[in-house]
Amino acid sequence: MVKQSRPSTDATRSGAPRPPEPAILIGQNEDQRRLLRGLLLMHHQPIALEAPSLESMPDRTSGTPARILVYVAPSESDRWSEELRGTLEARPELSALVLLPLDEPSTRSSAARAGARAVLGRPFTSREFFEAVDGLTPKRAPPSRARVSRSRSTRPR
């Protein structure tokens, strides 16, 4: 049996930034997931799967493996940090961004002890969210922007 390797591309050989890797979105509330899904898609971050809880998350994603876990911590129990720790230990390829219901030092430290690489407490801005996601991913090409040239103002003399 011949082992097939992935064909190399010029972009891979030239060291060009890789496209973003898919994320997993976990949160009990459908409205919160919908909002975060929109933010991720606006940021050109593909989503591999969504689930209401860590227990309902499948062991593997189909297609490209996910590298980012965006986790909305529930407010009703403290059990989430142990569940998150177990998930991250079982899937060491994942880097977690934890979104806390309240920004308190005790919950931030719980998220850090569980293995989260980034933590945001509500309320947070979309810019803070994008920066946190970018901090979890390998460097990628910035979105292309139209270049605007500024002309010097000419005043009549």
TAHUFEN-V982398 format. One record per run of one state. SS is the DSSP state (A for helix, B for strand, O for the rest). FROM is the first residue (numbers start at 0). LEN is the number of residues. If there is no record, write none. Layout:
# TAHUFEN-V982398
ss: (SS	SS)
from: (FROM	FROM)
len: (LEN	LEN)
This chain:
# TAHUFEN-V982398
ss: (O	A	O	B	O	A	O	B	O	B	O	A	O	B	O	A	O	B	O	A	O)
from: (0	9	13	22	26	29	42	46	51	67	72	79	90	94	100	104	114	117	121	125	136)
len: (9	4	9	4	3	13	4	5	16	5	7	11	4	6	4	10	3	4	4	11	21)
